Amino acid sequence: MPEPATTSLDAALDAALRSRRSDHGGVPVGALLVPKRKLTSCRAALEAAVGDLRHGTRSDVRHALVVDRVTPDMFLLHVPATVAGVLDDPAAAPAELAAAVASAVGASGAVFYSGVRRCDALFGRALPPLAPRPGPPEAFTFAEVFAGIGGFRLGLEPLGGRCVFAAALDPRGRASSSLALLGAWSEPSRRPSSTAPPAGRGEPRAGDISSVHAADLPAFDLLTAGQLYRELVRRGQLYRELVRRGQLYRELVRLLSARQPAAFLFENVASLTEGRTFARIVEELSQCGYAVSWRVVSAKEWLPQQRERVYLVGFRRDLGIEMRWDGVRGGKPSSALRDVLEAPRSEAAAACELSEAQWQQLRGQLASFKRWPGAPPCSLSDRAVDLCAKAPTLTSSYRHVSNYTSRYVCEELDGSLRDGGQRRPRFLSPHFLDTS
């Protein structure tokens, strides 16, 4: 794409922006340098180019277009991955989308800077430094990305590990108990001027890992990542094509290539292993310099839940360490749901109760649903969990009553019933853990 002869930027700032381009890959990122008088029309044109062609919605694009003023007359418009990918490689994009983006950018006289990320000291949004921690030194350090509710740290901190960086997109997960430590989340402002987030007593954090330069992260020994597909699908339809194509693992490749920690531990849904994407993921992780192995493990060996997940483990090859999966065994294969169920009259149990509207919806569903033609209507017992068995996997749509696979607690440990009389049935998880 041709660039205008002048950009109204001094040479030092222009060089700084161009230096942000990374050779380590990752989800496409970048920013457009746009004249002030063209900013509004450029934003509107990009919203239309992506939204009208069904590569995202106008709302998605509007939310992703973050603005920074770099001179009195010039702005940087940070673009979503869909647009950055087109500008990085127009030939690989759908022809209609590439033409629409080219038209929007060309009409504004904008210049694209690939690799420019929103969390950058250039824009007053550098990551806060890692706060010193009193006491003896940690046994190892780790960074947790796609952190969700912070599950990895629950296992690693008791082993002597210290989390030095965390990234999680979902604000509900970030508000959970394991991540609700004092510390600021670095979020890109949509306003032209912004200030760096205050340093807290916890580790530096970011909501969107693709907005952070790998070189700005503190040193760490272990990189962990949760369900990246679930995390990034929250960004809206703009990212769903990336999800379908399995491109989001590229952020992990970027961090491993740039920082070369001693090891990594990633977790994802077991069905990931069934497609061609998985082989590509393993290959590219291996190309980062790691001996990679994986295994599908079910939580039922440790917890009263049927939950299969694939775990990928990698050690940097120069360390000569081999993963021994034969040592991964659970200690509680006979545990049942009743072993962990909350007290019947507890605040936690009350927080899980179906609302009156949900209860009426469930009753209507039970009356109308038939498992086969001519079968009698389902009863509430058909949707009840067995307290003496393992709980089913809690999926992202679990708390949707319209999900016919959802199961409910209808009898408490003390034998009291939740049948809609004194109390309505309840979910197994409270609302803040809803991942739908």
C-alpha positions in Angstrom: 0.0 0.0 0.0 1.6 3.4 -1.0 2.5 5.7 1.8 2.2 9.5 1.7 5.4 11.4 1.2 5.2 13.1 4.6 3.7 11.9 7.9 4.2 15.1 10.0 6.2 13.0 12.5 9.7 13.7 13.6 12.3 11.1 12.6 12.8 9.8 16.2 9.1 8.9 16.7 8.7 7.5 13.3 11.7 5.2 13.9 10.4 4.2 17.3 7.0 3.2 15.8 8.7 1.2 13.0 11.0 -0.5 15.6 7.9 -2.1 17.2 7.5 -4.6 14.4 8.3 -8.0 15.8 9.8 -11.0 14.1 8.3 -13.3 16.7 4.8 -13.5 15.2 1.6 -13.5 17.3 -1.9 -12.2 16.5 -1.7 -9.4 13.9 -1.5 -6.0 15.6 -0.7 -2.5 14.5 -1.8 1.1 14.3 -2.7 3.7 11.5 -1.2 7.1 11.6 -4.2 9.3 10.6 -4.4 13.1 10.2 -6.8 14.7 12.7 -9.2 15.9 10.0 -9.5 12.4 8.7 -9.8 10.5 12.0 -13.6 10.3 12.2 -14.1 9.3 8.6 -11.3 6.7 8.8 -12.9 5.1 11.8 -16.3 5.0 10.2 -14.9 3.5 7.0 -13.1 0.7 8.9 -16.3 -0.1 10.9 -18.2 -0.4 7.6 -15.5 -2.3 5.8 -15.3 -5.0 8.6 -18.9 -5.0 9.9 -20.8 -4.8 6.6 -18.7 -7.7 5.1 -19.5 -9.8 8.2 -16.0 -10.2 9.4 -17.1 -8.6 12.6 -19.7 -6.2 13.8 -19.5 -2.4 13.8 -19.7 -2.5 17.6 -16.7 -4.9 17.7 -14.6 -2.6 15.5 -15.7 0.5 17.4 -14.6 -1.0 20.7 -11.2 -2.2 19.2 -10.3 1.1 17.6 -8.2 2.8 20.3 -6.9 6.3 19.7 -3.6 8.0 20.7 -2.7 11.6 19.9 1.0 11.7 18.9 1.2 15.3 17.6 -1.4 18.1 17.6 -2.5 17.1 14.1 -1.9 13.4 14.0 -3.4 10.4 15.7 -2.5 6.7 16.0 -5.6 4.5 15.5 -4.9 1.1 16.9 -6.8 -1.4 14.7 -8.2 -4.9 15.5 -6.5 -8.1 14.4 -8.8 -8.4 11.4 -7.7 -5.1 10.0 -4.0 -5.5 11.0 -3.9 -8.9 9.3 -5.2 -7.4 6.0 -2.7 -4.6 6.1 0.2 -6.9 6.9 -0.7 -9.3 4.1 -3.4 -8.1 1.7 -2.9 -11.1 -0.6 -3.9 -13.6 2.1 -7.1 -11.8 3.0 -10.5 -12.2 1.3 -10.4 -10.0 -1.8 -13.5 -8.0 -0.9 -12.3 -7.3 2.7 -8.8 -6.3 1.4 -10.3 -3.9 -1.1 -12.6 -2.3 1.5 -9.8 -1.8 4.0 -7.5 -0.5 1.4 -10.1 2.0 0.3 -10.7 3.2 3.9 -7.0 3.6 4.6 -6.2 5.2 1.3 -9.0 7.8 1.5 -7.6 9.0 4.8 -3.9 9.1 3.7 -3.0 6.9 6.7 0.3 5.1 7.2 0.2 1.6 8.8 2.8 0.7 11.5 2.8 -3.0 12.0 3.6 -4.4 15.4 2.6 -1.3 17.4 0.9 -2.4 20.6 -1.4 -0.5 22.8 0.5 -1.1 26.1 3.6 0.9 25.3 5.6 3.6 27.1 5.3 5.7 23.9 1.6 6.2 24.9 2.0 6.4 28.6 0.8 2.8 29.1 3.9 0.9 30.1 3.4 -2.1 32.3 4.0 -1.2 36.0 7.2 -2.7 37.5 7.1 -5.9 39.4 6.7 -5.0 43.1 9.3 -6.3 45.4 8.2 -9.2 47.7 9.5 -9.5 51.2 10.6 -12.8 52.6 12.7 -15.7 51.2 13.2 -15.9 47.4 10.7 -17.9 45.4 11.6 -21.4 44.1 10.6 -20.3 40.5 8.7 -17.6 38.7 5.9 -18.0 36.2 3.7 -15.9 33.9 0.0 -16.8 33.5 -1.7 -15.8 30.3 -5.2 -16.5 29.2 -5.5 -16.8 33.0 -9.3 -17.1 33.4 -9.9 -17.2 37.1 -6.3 -17.8 37.9 -6.3 -21.6 38.2 -2.7 -22.2 37.5 -1.5 -20.0 40.3 -3.6 -22.0 42.7 -1.4 -25.0 42.1 1.9 -23.3 41.5 2.1 -20.9 44.4 1.9 -23.6 47.0 4.9 -25.2 45.3 6.9 -22.1 45.9 6.3 -20.3 42.6 5.7 -16.6 42.2 3.5 -15.1 39.5 5.3 -12.2 37.9 2.8 -11.4 35.2 -0.8 -12.2 34.5 -3.1 -11.6 31.5 -6.8 -12.3 31.5 -9.5 -10.8 29.3 -12.7 -11.6 31.1 -13.4 -9.1 33.9 -15.5 -11.6 35.8 -12.6 -14.0 35.9 -10.2 -11.3 37.0 -12.6 -10.4 39.9 -12.4 -14.0 41.2 -10.7 -14.8 44.5 -7.5 -16.1 43.0 -6.9 -13.0 40.9 -8.4 -10.3 43.2 -5.1 -9.3 44.6 -4.1 -5.7 44.9 -2.7 -4.6 41.5 -3.8 -2.7 38.4 -5.0 -4.2 35.1 -3.3 -2.4 32.2 -6.2 -1.6 29.8 -5.9 0.6 26.7 -8.0 3.7 27.0 -10.2 4.7 24.2 -9.5 8.3 24.9 -6.6 10.2 23.1 -4.8 10.8 26.4 -4.1 8.2 29.1 -1.8 7.6 31.9 0.0 4.5 33.1 -1.9 2.3 35.6 -0.6 2.6 39.1 1.7 -0.1 40.4 0.1 -2.3 42.9 1.4 -4.8 45.4 0.8 -7.7 43.0 2.3 -8.6 39.7 1.9 -6.4 36.5 -1.2 -7.4 34.6 -2.8 -6.9 31.2 -6.3 -7.7 30.0 -5.2 -8.3 26.4 -1.9 -10.2 26.0 -1.6 -9.1 22.3 -1.4 -5.4 23.5 1.8 -6.1 25.4 5.4 -6.2 24.0 7.1 -9.5 25.0 10.3 -7.6 25.9 8.4 -5.6 28.5 7.5 -8.6 30.6 9.5 -9.5 33.7 11.7 -12.5 33.4 10.0 -15.8 34.2 10.9 -19.5 34.4 7.5 -21.0 33.4 4.8 -19.8 31.0 1.3 -21.1 31.7 -1.8 -20.6 29.6 -5.4 -21.6 30.0 -8.2 -22.0 27.5 -7.1 -19.4 24.9 -10.0 -20.2 22.6 -12.5 -19.3 25.2 -10.6 -16.2 26.3 -10.3 -14.6 22.9 -13.7 -15.5 21.5 -14.9 -12.9 24.1 -13.5 -10.2 22.0 -16.4 -10.7 19.7 -17.0 -11.7 16.1 -13.8 -9.9 15.0 -11.8 -12.7 16.5 -14.0 -15.7 15.7 -12.4 -16.4 12.4 -9.0 -16.4 14.2 -10.5 -18.9 16.7 -11.8 -21.1 13.9 -8.5 -21.1 12.1 -6.7 -21.8 15.4 -4.5 -18.8 15.2 -4.6 -17.6 18.8 -1.8 -20.0 19.9 0.5 -17.6 18.0 0.5 -15.4 21.0 2.1 -18.2 23.0 4.6 -18.8 20.2 5.5 -15.1 20.3 6.1 -15.1 24.0 8.1 -18.4 24.0 10.3 -17.2 21.0 11.0 -13.9 22.5 11.6 -14.8 26.2 12.7 -18.5 26.1 11.6 -19.5 29.6 12.8 -22.9 30.9 9.4 -24.5 30.4 5.7 -24.1 29.6 2.4 -25.7 30.7 -0.7 -25.1 28.6 -4.2 -26.5 29.0 -7.1 -26.6 26.6 -10.2 -28.6 25.7 -9.6 -32.2 24.8 -11.3 -31.9 21.4 -8.5 -29.7 20.3 -6.4 -32.8 19.7 -8.9 -34.1 17.0 -8.1 -31.5 14.3 -5.2 -30.6 12.1 -4.7 -27.4 14.1 -3.3 -29.3 17.0 -0.5 -30.9 15.0 0.4 -27.4 13.8 0.4 -26.0 17.3 2.7 -28.8 18.6 5.0 -28.3 15.6 5.3 -24.5 16.1 5.8 -24.8 19.8 8.6 -27.3 19.1 10.2 -24.9 16.6 10.5 -22.4 19.5 13.2 -24.7 20.9 11.2 -26.9 23.2 10.8 -30.7 23.7 7.0 -30.9 23.6 4.7 -33.6 24.9 1.0 -33.8 25.7 -1.6 -35.9 27.4 -5.4 -35.8 27.8 -6.1 -36.0 31.5 -9.4 -36.2 33.3 -10.1 -34.3 36.5 -12.1 -37.2 37.9 -8.8 -38.7 39.2 -8.5 -35.8 41.6 -12.0 -34.1 41.8 -15.6 -35.2 41.6 -16.1 -34.0 38.1 -15.8 -35.5 34.6 -13.6 -33.0 32.9 -11.1 -34.0 30.2 -8.5 -31.5 29.2 -5.3 -31.7 27.1 -2.1 -30.6 28.7 0.9 -29.6 26.7 4.2 -29.5 28.4 7.5 -28.2 27.0 11.0 -28.0 28.3 13.7 -26.0 26.6 15.9 -28.4 24.7 19.2 -27.3 26.1 18.0 -28.4 29.6 17.7 -32.0 28.6 14.6 -32.6 30.7 11.9 -35.1 29.6 8.3 -35.0 30.9 7.3 -38.2 32.8 3.6 -38.6 32.4 3.5 -41.9 34.3 3.8 -39.8 37.5 0.6 -37.9 36.7 -2.0 -39.8 38.7 -4.9 -38.7 40.9 -5.4 -39.6 44.4 -9.2 -39.5 44.8 -10.8 -41.6 42.0 -13.6 -42.5 44.4 -14.5 -38.9 45.4 -18.1 -37.9 44.7 -20.0 -34.7 44.4 -21.3 -34.9 48.0 -17.7 -34.6 49.2 -17.5 -31.0 48.0 -21.1 -29.7 48.0 -21.7 -26.6 50.1 -23.8 -26.6 53.2 -27.6 -26.5 52.3 -28.3 -23.2 54.0 -25.0 -21.5 53.1 -24.6 -18.2 51.3 -22.8 -20.0 48.5 -25.7 -22.4 47.9 -28.2 -19.5 47.9 -26.1 -17.7 45.3 -26.5 -20.7 42.9 -30.3 -20.9 43.1 -32.3 -20.6 39.9 -34.2 -17.3 39.6 -37.9 -17.5 39.4 -37.8 -16.8 35.7 -35.3 -19.6 35.2 -37.4 -22.0 37.3 -40.5 -21.3 35.2 -38.5 -21.7 32.0 -37.1 -25.1 33.3 -40.6 -26.2 34.2 -41.9 -25.4 30.7 -39.0 -27.2 29.2 -39.6 -30.3 31.3 -43.3 -30.4 30.2 -42.6 -30.0 26.5 -39.4 -32.0 26.0 -39.7 -35.7 25.0 -36.7 -37.9 24.6 -38.5 -39.9 21.9 -41.9 -39.6 20.1 -44.7 -40.7 22.5 -42.4 -40.7 25.5 -43.8 -39.1 28.7 -42.6 -35.6 29.7 -39.3 -35.4 31.5 -39.4 -35.0 35.3 -37.1 -32.8 37.5 -35.2 -36.0 38.6 -34.1 -36.4 34.9 -32.2 -33.2 35.2 -30.8 -33.7 38.7 -27.1 -34.4 39.5 -26.3 -37.6 41.4 -24.6 -36.6 44.6 -23.0 -40.0 44.9 -21.3 -39.7 41.4 -19.1 -37.3 39.5 -20.5 -34.0 38.3 -20.7 -33.6 34.5 -18.3 -31.2 32.7 -19.5 -27.6 33.3 -19.4 -26.1 29.8 -19.6 -22.4 28.8 -23.4 -22.7 28.4 -24.0 -24.5 31.7 -26.0 -21.7 33.3 -28.3 -21.3 30.4 -31.5 -23.1 31.4 -32.2 -23.6 27.7 -29.3 -26.0 27.6 -30.9 -29.4 27.8 -27.7 -31.0 29.1 -27.5 -28.8 32.2 -27.9 -30.6 35.5 -29.1 -29.1 38.8 -28.8 -29.8 42.5 -32.3 -30.9 43.5 -31.5 -32.6 46.9 -29.1 -31.3 49.5 -26.8 -33.3 51.7 -29.3 -33.1 54.6 -32.0 -34.7 52.4 -33.9 -31.5 51.9 -35.4 -31.0 48.5 -35.1 -28.2 46.0 -38.2 -28.9 44.0 -39.7 -25.4 43.7 -41.6 -25.6 46.9 -39.6 -23.8 49.7 -36.5 -23.6 47.4 -35.9 -23.8 43.7 -33.2 -26.1 42.2 -29.7 -24.6 42.1 -26.7 -24.6 39.8 -23.4 -26.2 40.7 -21.6 -22.9 40.2 -22.3 -19.3 41.2 -22.9 -16.6 38.7 -19.4 -15.1 38.7 -18.0 -18.4 37.4 -20.4 -18.3 34.4 -18.2 -18.5 31.3 -21.0 -18.3 28.7 
